[in-house]
Amino acid sequence: MLAGMKLTYLYHPVSDLKEAVAFYRDVLGWDEAWRMGDDTAAMQPPGSDVLVMLSVDPDEEAGPSGFFGVDDIDSFWQALPETVTRVTEPEDLDPIRYAAIADPGGNLIRLFTDPSEGEDSA
């Protein structure tokens, strides 16, 4: 049994980030938690620890998926049963280390480790 997966983000591909952020902020009243470049922003629903990551994605048909934080993505990857569909091998995507698997229906399960979470501030 694999343990240690924590749902951190719901991923929503969008065609227009500015329009999507405005909707979640101005219509739903959510706060913008962070932004990465011109194509990705995370929105914070009130009272929730899970963020909604909005990202411009040319393949919007992929649909929403979850980002699950794991302590060590490489160890987690090695522990996966051989029957798991591996979509994206672990890779560095600054500032995280990322990989993806798929469930039997083809839905993506995105995995990540944030190396900065283990760093001590000096």
N, C-alpha and C positions, 0 to 999 in steps of 0.2 A: 504494500500500500504506500502510495506517495503522499507525504504530508507537507505542510508548510506553505501551501498556496493561499495567498490572501488577495481577494478581489480588491483592486486599487482603482482601476479606471474602467469605465464603459467607453468603448471607442465608437465614435459616430463619424463616418466619412461624410464630408460636405463638399459642395461645389463652390461655395462662396463663404469664406471664413468671417468676413466683416458682417455679412447678413446673419449668419448663424449666431455669432457672439451677441449681436444686437437682440436677436430673438430671445435667447436664454437669459440675457441680462435685463433687458427692458420689458419684455412680456412676462417671463416667468419669475423675474426678480432674483436670479442667481448671481453670485459674485464670480468674477474672473480670478482663478487661483494662480495661474501662471500662463506665460506665452512662450513659445519656442519659434523664433523666426516669424515669417509672414504667413505660415500655413498651418500652425497648430496652436490651440489654446485649450486650457482646461477650465471647466466651469464647475463651481461648487454649489450643489443644491443645499438649501438650508437644512441643517440638522443631519447631514449625511457625511460619512467619512469617505464615501466613494465619489470620485470625480467623474465628470463626463468630458472625455477628450474629443474635441472637435478638430478634425484634420482634413485639409484639402486632399482629396484622393481621386485620381482619374478613374479608378476602378470602383466607383461607388456601389456597383452591384454586389460587391463583397458583403455589404451590410454591416450592421453593428457587431461588435465582439467585445470580449472582456480582456483586460490586461490584468494578469495575476502576478503579484510580486512573490519571488522566491529568494531564500537566503543566498544560494549559490547556484546560478543557472547551469553551470557546467556539470556540477555533481548531480543536480536534478535531471539533466539531460541524459547522463550516463545511467541513471536509475530507471529511466522509462522502459517499460516492457517493449519488446521488439515488435509487438502488434500495433503500437501507436504510430499513426501517420505523422511523420516528421516533415514539416513544411519548410521551415527556415532554420538552418543550423545556427547555434549561438554565434552572435557577432556583436561587435561594439558599435553602438549608435549613440554617440555622445549626447547626453551624459550617462546612458544606461548600457547594459549588456542585454541583448534581446534574442529571442528565438520564438518559433511558433510551431504548434502542433494542430491537428484537426481531430474533431470528434467523428464518430461514424457517419454523421450526416454531412460532413464537410465543413462544419462551422469552425472558424479559427478560434483557438485558445492561445492568446499571446502571453508570453512569459517574459519577465524581466528581472534583473538584479540592478539595483542602484548602488554602485560601489561607494558613493559619497555618504550613504546612510550609516556605514560602519566606521567612518572616520571620526576621530575625536577632534573637537575644536580646541585649538591651542591659543 
